[in-house]
Amino acid sequence: MDYSFSLIEDNESCFCGSEVTFAKCCKQKIISTKSTRKPLGDFKGGAHLNSFMHEQYKKSEIKQCLHPNQRECKGDVIDAHALQNNKVLTRLAVDGHVMVVDHVAKIRKQVIKFTLTPEFFKSQIENSSENFSKELKERLRNVDEKELCALMGKTFEAEYEMPIVEFEMKKFGRNKATTFRGFCSTHDKETFKPIEDFKYIGSEEQDFLFAYRTFSQEYHEQLAIDKIRKQQFAEDPNLCYDDKFVQDYRYMMEKKRSLDIMKNELDNALITRNFSILNTVKIKTIIPYDFALTSVILLEVDLKGNILNDAYSSCSDCKHILLTIFPTDTGTFILFSWLKQHNIFFESYSCQLNELTKNDVKYYVSNLISYSPNIVLSPRLWRKMSEHEKRSFLKSLEFQGEETTFNQATPEKLSKIRRKTLEKRKFLLETPSYNLFQ
């Protein structure tokens, strides 16, 4: 059944995760009193908000072995490394430390300017969420007609606060860097032995295991996000009236469904040792550079600017790329992997990757980093970068929210606006304002 994008229907599964319908679950807990959520005004600056966010993530911690044969698990679920500790992180470390990206939550004020015209009100009613449209029409009915006419043509400003996430580089012990509690000690050791204990020779098995571990870290993070959202709703069912929360929840579930499908494919391949299930485009530089990365990328455009994926239209139909970058004794390897069943979808993109020049590789990979903060730098590289480069690099990692008009909230409208945003992604081959390849 297709549900309203920004409203929770009585007969759909409750957002708290109980698998009971909303009408029989959290809807009965809704009260008209003040929401239990913490409004932004209650936070005493960014530091307070950041502390609150860390508490929320701590409550949502996932400790679960993601290996498909969980009946064979032995030992505790450990802090598994997304990037090899013994090879990759050791190479990047200086005095046992590497540079990792840290999330910092802040509160930023934004100002919206708008001019009151009949077209403005019409646009707001037609393009906004159902709740906002209903409220706006009700208010317009209660406004004196002469008073409203007097306001027409005048420009107003509306100031509001919103939480944002910024990034900073933090020195971290290599033994704790890039870890996630996603495998038991036995499965972590046995599954990834071919890439932990042996030199990389580019075999199908090794390429598969690099991609599988990259995917596992992303999937583990998605489980945590899923848990956070469900806990938030269970604690405050009044969130059903929050259009943005409902929209974000639906996007999250769409992404989770997409990743569930991919996990099923990868798990079956791991058990049957069908490592050819993935297609991997490998690019090697002759220099071992001082950074490494793992990331599941939902690539929006190819190298020529053609749109590949539009997650805000239909995330469940999107095709993901598993990207792993790591230095070795002989150079740096860049692995682009995807399910072989998606080869036709990525056919043109694959050809474009193989046609990249040496400089194109450097520019493209540097700009592609902005899709994911799961990157580790050597302190050597961080010291080489100028202050301008450091600021530009961190700025590139900032999450850019949807460029929607004021209170716009339907998938169709988001998709149209999104396509304008995607135009900016056509310049991934331009020279970046920072240099990771030094």
MARMARFI-950479 format. One record per residue (C-alpha): residue number from 0; residue in three letters; chain; x, y, z. Coordinates in steps of 0.5 Angstrom, whole numbers, plus 500, padded with zeros to 3 digits. Layout:
N
(NUM, ALA, A, (X, Y, Z)),
...
! end
This chain:
438
(0, MET, A, (500, 500, 500)),
(1, ASP, A, (502, 507, 498)),
(2, TYR, A, (502, 511, 505)),
(3, SER, A, (502, 519, 505)),
(4, PHE, A, (509, 522, 505)),
(5, SER, A, (508, 526, 511)),
(6, LEU, A, (503, 523, 515)),
(7, ILE, A, (502, 516, 519)),
(8, GLU, A, (496, 512, 517)),
(9, ASP, A, (493, 508, 522)),
(10, ASN, A, (493, 502, 519)),
(11, GLU, A, (501, 502, 517)),
(12, SER, A, (506, 499, 522)),
(13, CYS, A, (508, 504, 528)),
(14, PHE, A, (514, 508, 527)),
(15, CYS, A, (517, 505, 534)),
(16, GLY, A, (518, 498, 531)),
(17, SER, A, (513, 494, 535)),
(18, GLU, A, (510, 491, 528)),
(19, VAL, A, (503, 493, 531)),
(20, THR, A, (499, 498, 527)),
(21, PHE, A, (500, 505, 529)),
(22, ALA, A, (492, 506, 531)),
(23, LYS, A, (493, 500, 536)),
(24, CYS, A, (500, 502, 538)),
(25, CYS, A, (503, 509, 539)),
(26, LYS, A, (497, 513, 537)),
(27, GLN, A, (494, 511, 543)),
(28, LYS, A, (499, 515, 547)),
(29, ILE, A, (499, 521, 544)),
(30, ILE, A, (497, 527, 549)),
(31, SER, A, (496, 534, 547)),
(32, THR, A, (501, 537, 553)),
(33, LYS, A, (507, 539, 551)),
(34, SER, A, (512, 535, 547)),
(35, THR, A, (517, 531, 551)),
(36, ARG, A, (522, 532, 545)),
(37, LYS, A, (527, 537, 547)),
(38, PRO, A, (526, 544, 543)),
(39, LEU, A, (532, 547, 540)),
(40, GLY, A, (531, 553, 545)),
(41, ASP, A, (533, 549, 551)),
(42, PHE, A, (540, 548, 548)),
(43, LYS, A, (545, 552, 551)),
(44, GLY, A, (549, 553, 545)),
(45, GLY, A, (552, 548, 540)),
(46, ALA, A, (556, 544, 546)),
(47, HIS, A, (550, 543, 549)),
(48, LEU, A, (547, 540, 543)),
(49, ASN, A, (553, 536, 541)),
(50, SER, A, (553, 533, 548)),
(51, PHE, A, (545, 531, 547)),
(52, MET, A, (547, 528, 540)),
(53, HIS, A, (553, 524, 543)),
(54, GLU, A, (548, 521, 549)),
(55, GLN, A, (543, 519, 543)),
(56, TYR, A, (548, 515, 539)),
(57, LYS, A, (550, 512, 545)),
(58, LYS, A, (543, 510, 547)),
(59, SER, A, (543, 507, 540)),
(60, GLU, A, (549, 503, 540)),
(61, ILE, A, (549, 496, 536)),
(62, LYS, A, (553, 490, 538)),
(63, GLN, A, (551, 485, 533)),
(64, CYS, A, (555, 480, 529)),
(65, LEU, A, (553, 481, 522)),
(66, HIS, A, (556, 475, 519)),
(67, PRO, A, (550, 471, 516)),
(68, ASN, A, (552, 464, 520)),
(69, GLN, A, (551, 467, 527)),
(70, ARG, A, (549, 460, 530)),
(71, GLU, A, (557, 459, 529)),
(72, CYS, A, (559, 466, 533)),
(73, LYS, A, (564, 465, 538)),
(74, GLY, A, (567, 470, 543)),
(75, ASP, A, (565, 477, 544)),
(76, VAL, A, (563, 482, 539)),
(77, ILE, A, (569, 486, 538)),
(78, ASP, A, (571, 493, 535)),
(79, ALA, A, (572, 491, 528)),
(80, HIS, A, (576, 495, 523)),
(81, ALA, A, (573, 498, 517)),
(82, LEU, A, (580, 499, 515)),
(83, GLN, A, (586, 494, 516)),
(84, ASN, A, (589, 496, 522)),
(85, ASN, A, (596, 491, 521)),
(86, LYS, A, (597, 494, 514)),
(87, VAL, A, (593, 500, 512)),
(88, LEU, A, (593, 504, 519)),
(89, THR, A, (600, 502, 521)),
(90, ARG, A, (602, 505, 515)),
(91, LEU, A, (598, 512, 516)),
(92, ALA, A, (600, 512, 523)),
(93, VAL, A, (605, 517, 526)),
(94, ASP, A, (607, 515, 533)),
(95, GLY, A, (601, 510, 533)),
(96, HIS, A, (596, 516, 531)),
(97, VAL, A, (592, 517, 525)),
(98, MET, A, (587, 523, 523)),
(99, VAL, A, (580, 521, 523)),
(100, VAL, A, (573, 526, 522)),
(101, ASP, A, (569, 528, 528)),
(102, HIS, A, (562, 530, 528)),
(103, VAL, A, (560, 536, 531)),
(104, ALA, A, (553, 538, 532)),
(105, LYS, A, (552, 546, 532)),
(106, ILE, A, (546, 551, 532)),
(107, ARG, A, (545, 555, 526)),
(108, LYS, A, (540, 561, 525)),
(109, GLN, A, (538, 562, 518)),
(110, VAL, A, (533, 568, 515)),
(111, ILE, A, (528, 567, 510)),
(112, LYS, A, (526, 573, 506)),
(113, PHE, A, (519, 572, 502)),
(114, THR, A, (514, 577, 499)),
(115, LEU, A, (507, 577, 500)),
(116, THR, A, (503, 576, 494)),
(117, PRO, A, (497, 571, 492)),
(118, GLU, A, (502, 567, 488)),
(119, PHE, A, (506, 566, 494)),
(120, PHE, A, (500, 563, 498)),
(121, LYS, A, (498, 559, 492)),
(122, SER, A, (505, 556, 492)),
(123, GLN, A, (505, 555, 499)),
(124, ILE, A, (498, 551, 499)),
(125, GLU, A, (500, 547, 493)),
(126, ASN, A, (507, 545, 495)),
(127, SER, A, (507, 544, 502)),
(128, SER, A, (506, 538, 507)),
(129, GLU, A, (498, 537, 508)),
(130, ASN, A, (499, 539, 515)),
(131, PHE, A, (502, 546, 514)),
(132, SER, A, (497, 547, 508)),
(133, LYS, A, (491, 546, 512)),
(134, GLU, A, (494, 550, 518)),
(135, LEU, A, (495, 556, 513)),
(136, LYS, A, (488, 556, 510)),
(137, GLU, A, (485, 556, 516)),
(138, ARG, A, (489, 562, 518)),
(139, LEU, A, (488, 566, 512)),
(140, ARG, A, (480, 565, 513)),
(141, ASN, A, (481, 568, 520)),
(142, VAL, A, (485, 574, 517)),
(143, ASP, A, (481, 581, 516)),
(144, GLU, A, (481, 582, 508)),
(145, LYS, A, (483, 589, 509)),
(146, GLU, A, (488, 587, 513)),
(147, LEU, A, (491, 582, 508)),
(148, CYS, A, (490, 587, 502)),
(149, ALA, A, (495, 592, 506)),
(150, LEU, A, (500, 587, 507)),
(151, MET, A, (500, 585, 500)),
(152, GLY, A, (507, 586, 496)),
(153, LYS, A, (511, 587, 503)),
(154, THR, A, (517, 583, 504)),
(155, PHE, A, (518, 580, 511)),
(156, GLU, A, (524, 576, 514)),
(157, ALA, A, (523, 570, 518)),
(158, GLU, A, (529, 567, 523)),
(159, TYR, A, (529, 560, 525)),
(160, GLU, A, (534, 556, 528)),
(161, MET, A, (536, 549, 526)),
(162, PRO, A, (541, 544, 528)),
(163, ILE, A, (547, 542, 523)),
(164, VAL, A, (553, 538, 523)),
(165, GLU, A, (560, 540, 522)),
(166, PHE, A, (566, 536, 522)),
(167, GLU, A, (573, 537, 524)),
(168, MET, A, (580, 533, 524)),
(169, LYS, A, (581, 529, 531)),
(170, LYS, A, (588, 525, 532)),
(171, PHE, A, (586, 518, 534)),
(172, GLY, A, (589, 512, 536)),
(173, ARG, A, (590, 507, 530)),
(174, ASN, A, (587, 501, 535)),
(175, LYS, A, (581, 505, 536)),
(176, ALA, A, (580, 508, 529)),
(177, THR, A, (575, 506, 524)),
(178, THR, A, (572, 501, 529)),
(179, PHE, A, (565, 498, 529)),
(180, ARG, A, (562, 493, 533)),
(181, GLY, A, (559, 489, 527)),
(182, PHE, A, (563, 482, 528)),
(183, CYS, A, (564, 477, 533)),
(184, SER, A, (572, 475, 534)),
(185, THR, A, (572, 469, 531)),
(186, HIS, A, (568, 471, 524)),
(187, ASP, A, (572, 478, 524)),
(188, LYS, A, (579, 474, 524)),
(189, GLU, A, (576, 468, 519)),
(190, THR, A, (572, 472, 514)),
(191, PHE, A, (577, 477, 513)),
(192, LYS, A, (584, 473, 514)),
(193, PRO, A, (585, 473, 506)),
(194, ILE, A, (586, 481, 506)),
(195, GLU, A, (589, 481, 513)),
(196, ASP, A, (594, 476, 513)),
(197, PHE, A, (596, 476, 506)),
(198, LYS, A, (599, 481, 501)),
(199, TYR, A, (594, 484, 496)),
(200, ILE, A, (594, 481, 489)),
(201, GLY, A, (587, 483, 487)),
(202, SER, A, (584, 477, 487)),
(203, GLU, A, (576, 476, 486)),
(204, GLU, A, (576, 474, 494)),
(205, GLN, A, (580, 479, 496)),
(206, ASP, A, (576, 485, 492)),
(207, PHE, A, (570, 482, 495)),
(208, LEU, A, (572, 482, 502)),
(209, PHE, A, (574, 489, 502)),
(210, ALA, A, (567, 491, 499)),
(211, TYR, A, (564, 486, 504)),
(212, ARG, A, (567, 490, 510)),
(213, THR, A, (566, 497, 507)),
(214, PHE, A, (558, 495, 506)),
(215, SER, A, (558, 492, 513)),
(216, GLN, A, (560, 498, 516)),
(217, GLU, A, (555, 502, 513)),
(218, TYR, A, (550, 497, 514)),
(219, HIS, A, (552, 497, 522)),
(220, GLU, A, (551, 505, 522)),
(221, GLN, A, (544, 504, 518)),
(222, LEU, A, (542, 499, 524)),
(223, ALA, A, (544, 505, 529)),
(224, ILE, A, (540, 510, 525)),
(225, ASP, A, (534, 506, 525)),
(226, LYS, A, (534, 504, 532)),
(227, ILE, A, (535, 512, 534)),
(228, ARG, A, (529, 514, 530)),
(229, LYS, A, (525, 508, 533)),
(230, GLN, A, (527, 510, 540)),
(231, GLN, A, (525, 517, 539)),
(232, PHE, A, (518, 516, 536)),
(233, ALA, A, (517, 511, 542)),
(234, GLU, A, (519, 516, 547)),
(235, ASP, A, (515, 522, 543)),
(236, PRO, A, (509, 519, 539)),
(237, ASN, A, (507, 527, 538)),
(238, LEU, A, (513, 526, 532)),
(239, CYS, A, (507, 524, 528)),
(240, TYR, A, (505, 531, 527)),
(241, ASP, A, (512, 533, 525)),
(242, ASP, A, (512, 533, 517)),
(243, LYS, A, (520, 533, 517)),
(244, PHE, A, (521, 527, 522)),
(245, VAL, A, (516, 523, 518)),
(246, GLN, A, (519, 524, 511)),
(247, ASP, A, (526, 523, 514)),
(248, TYR, A, (523, 516, 517)),
(249, ARG, A, (521, 514, 511)),
(250, TYR, A, (527, 516, 507)),
(251, MET, A, (531, 512, 512)),
(252, MET, A, (526, 506, 511)),
(253, GLU, A, (527, 506, 504)),
(254, LYS, A, (535, 506, 504)),
(255, LYS, A, (534, 500, 509)),
(256, ARG, A, (530, 496, 505)),
(257, SER, A, (535, 498, 499)),
(258, LEU, A, (541, 496, 504)),
(259, ASP, A, (537, 489, 506)),
(260, ILE, A, (537, 487, 499)),
(261, MET, A, (544, 488, 498)),
(262, LYS, A, (546, 485, 504)),
(263, ASN, A, (542, 478, 502)),
(264, GLU, A, (546, 478, 496)),
(265, LEU, A, (553, 479, 499)),
(266, ASP, A, (551, 474, 505)),
(267, ASN, A, (549, 469, 500)),
(268, ALA, A, (556, 470, 496)),
(269, LEU, A, (560, 470, 502)),
(270, ILE, A, (557, 463, 504)),
(271, THR, A, (557, 460, 497)),
(272, ARG, A, (564, 463, 496)),
(273, ASN, A, (561, 466, 490)),
(274, PHE, A, (566, 472, 490)),
(275, SER, A, (564, 473, 482)),
(276, ILE, A, (558, 476, 484)),
(277, LEU, A, (561, 483, 484)),
(278, ASN, A, (564, 487, 479)),
(279, THR, A, (570, 491, 481)),
(280, VAL, A, (574, 497, 477)),
(281, LYS, A, (581, 497, 480)),
(282, ILE, A, (585, 504, 479)),
(283, LYS, A, (592, 504, 482)),
(284, THR, A, (597, 509, 483)),
(285, ILE, A, (604, 508, 483)),
(286, ILE, A, (605, 512, 490)),
(287, PRO, A, (602, 510, 496)),
(288, TYR, A, (599, 516, 499)),
(289, ASP, A, (597, 518, 506)),
(290, PHE, A, (590, 517, 506)),
(291, ALA, A, (585, 511, 506)),
(292, LEU, A, (577, 510, 506)),
(293, THR, A, (571, 506, 506)),
(294, SER, A, (564, 508, 503)),
(295, VAL, A, (558, 506, 501)),
(296, ILE, A, (556, 511, 495)),
(297, LEU, A, (550, 513, 492)),
(298, LEU, A, (552, 516, 486)),
(299, GLU, A, (548, 521, 484)),
(300, VAL, A, (551, 523, 477)),
(301, ASP, A, (557, 520, 472)),
(302, LEU, A, (563, 523, 470)),
(303, LYS, A, (559, 527, 464)),
(304, GLY, A, (554, 529, 469)),
(305, ASN, A, (548, 524, 467)),
(306, ILE, A, (544, 523, 473)),
(307, LEU, A, (544, 515, 475)),
(308, ASN, A, (541, 515, 482)),
(309, ASP, A, (536, 520, 485)),
(310, ALA, A, (535, 517, 492)),
(311, TYR, A, (529, 522, 494)),
(312, SER, A, (525, 519, 488)),
(313, SER, A, (526, 512, 489)),
(314, CYS, A, (531, 510, 494)),
(315, SER, A, (529, 502, 494)),
(316, ASP, A, (531, 502, 486)),
(317, CYS, A, (538, 506, 487)),
(318, LYS, A, (544, 502, 486)),
(319, HIS, A, (550, 503, 491)),
(320, ILE, A, (558, 503, 490)),
(321, LEU, A, (562, 500, 495)),
(322, LEU, A, (569, 504, 495)),
(323, THR, A, (575, 502, 498)),
(324, ILE, A, (582, 506, 498)),
(325, PHE, A, (588, 504, 501)),
(326, PRO, A, (595, 505, 500)),
(327, THR, A, (600, 499, 500)),
(328, ASP, A, (608, 498, 499)),
(329, THR, A, (607, 499, 491)),
(330, GLY, A, (602, 504, 491)),
(331, THR, A, (595, 506, 492)),
(332, PHE, A, (589, 502, 490)),
(333, ILE, A, (582, 505, 489)),
(334, LEU, A, (577, 499, 488)),
(335, PHE, A, (570, 501, 485)),
(336, SER, A, (565, 495, 487)),
(337, TRP, A, (558, 494, 485)),
(338, LEU, A, (553, 488, 484)),
(339, LYS, A, (555, 484, 477)),
(340, GLN, A, (547, 484, 476)),
(341, HIS, A, (548, 492, 476)),
(342, ASN, A, (553, 492, 470)),
(343, ILE, A, (548, 495, 465)),
(344, PHE, A, (546, 500, 469)),
(345, PHE, A, (554, 502, 471)),
(346, GLU, A, (556, 500, 464)),
(347, SER, A, (558, 507, 461)),
(348, TYR, A, (560, 509, 468)),
(349, SER, A, (565, 503, 468)),
(350, CYS, A, (568, 506, 461)),
(351, GLN, A, (569, 513, 464)),
(352, LEU, A, (573, 510, 470)),
(353, ASN, A, (577, 506, 465)),
(354, GLU, A, (579, 512, 461)),
(355, LEU, A, (581, 517, 467)),
(356, THR, A, (588, 520, 466)),
(357, LYS, A, (592, 520, 472)),
(358, ASN, A, (590, 527, 474)),
(359, ASP, A, (583, 526, 473)),
(360, VAL, A, (584, 520, 478)),
(361, LYS, A, (586, 525, 483)),
(362, TYR, A, (581, 530, 482)),
(363, TYR, A, (575, 525, 481)),
(364, VAL, A, (577, 521, 488)),
(365, SER, A, (579, 528, 492)),
(366, ASN, A, (572, 531, 490)),
(367, LEU, A, (568, 524, 491)),
(368, ILE, A, (571, 524, 498)),
(369, SER, A, (565, 529, 500)),
(370, TYR, A, (560, 523, 499)),
(371, SER, A, (563, 520, 505)),
(372, PRO, A, (567, 522, 512)),
(373, ASN, A, (569, 515, 513)),
(374, ILE, A, (576, 517, 511)),
(375, VAL, A, (583, 517, 515)),
(376, LEU, A, (589, 521, 514)),
(377, SER, A, (596, 520, 516)),
(378, PRO, A, (598, 526, 521)),
(379, ARG, A, (604, 527, 515)),
(380, LEU, A, (599, 529, 510)),
(381, TRP, A, (595, 533, 515)),
(382, ARG, A, (601, 537, 517)),
(383, LYS, A, (603, 538, 509)),
(384, MET, A, (596, 541, 508)),
(385, SER, A, (595, 549, 508)),
(386, GLU, A, (590, 552, 513)),
(387, HIS, A, (586, 554, 507)),
(388, GLU, A, (586, 547, 504)),
(389, LYS, A, (584, 544, 511)),
(390, ARG, A, (578, 549, 511)),
(391, SER, A, (576, 547, 504)),
(392, PHE, A, (577, 539, 506)),
(393, LEU, A, (572, 540, 512)),
(394, LYS, A, (567, 544, 508)),
(395, SER, A, (567, 539, 503)),
(396, LEU, A, (565, 534, 508)),
(397, GLU, A, (559, 538, 510)),
(398, PHE, A, (552, 535, 509)),
(399, GLN, A, (548, 539, 505)),
(400, GLY, A, (541, 539, 506)),
(401, GLU, A, (535, 538, 501)),
(402, GLU, A, (535, 545, 497)),
(403, THR, A, (527, 545, 498)),
(404, THR, A, (523, 551, 498)),
(405, PHE, A, (520, 554, 504)),
(406, ASN, A, (516, 548, 508)),
(407, GLN, A, (516, 544, 501)),
(408, ALA, A, (515, 537, 503)),
(409, THR, A, (512, 532, 497)),
(410, PRO, A, (517, 527, 494)),
(411, GLU, A, (515, 529, 487)),
(412, LYS, A, (517, 536, 489)),
(413, LEU, A, (523, 534, 492)),
(414, SER, A, (525, 530, 486)),
(415, LYS, A, (525, 536, 482)),
(416, ILE, A, (529, 541, 486)),
(417, ARG, A, (534, 535, 487)),
(418, ARG, A, (535, 535, 480)),
(419, LYS, A, (537, 542, 480)),
(420, THR, A, (542, 540, 486)),
(421, LEU, A, (545, 535, 482)),
(422, GLU, A, (547, 540, 477)),
(423, LYS, A, (552, 541, 482)),
(424, ARG, A, (555, 534, 482)),
(425, LYS, A, (557, 535, 474)),
(426, PHE, A, (564, 538, 476)),
(427, LEU, A, (567, 532, 480)),
(428, LEU, A, (573, 533, 475)),
(429, GLU, A, (575, 540, 477)),
(430, THR, A, (581, 541, 481)),
(431, PRO, A, (579, 541, 488)),
(432, SER, A, (581, 546, 493)),
(433, TYR, A, (585, 541, 497)),
(434, ASN, A, (590, 536, 495)),
(435, LEU, A, (590, 529, 498)),
(436, PHE, A, (595, 526, 493)),
(437, GLN, A, (601, 529, 496)),
! end
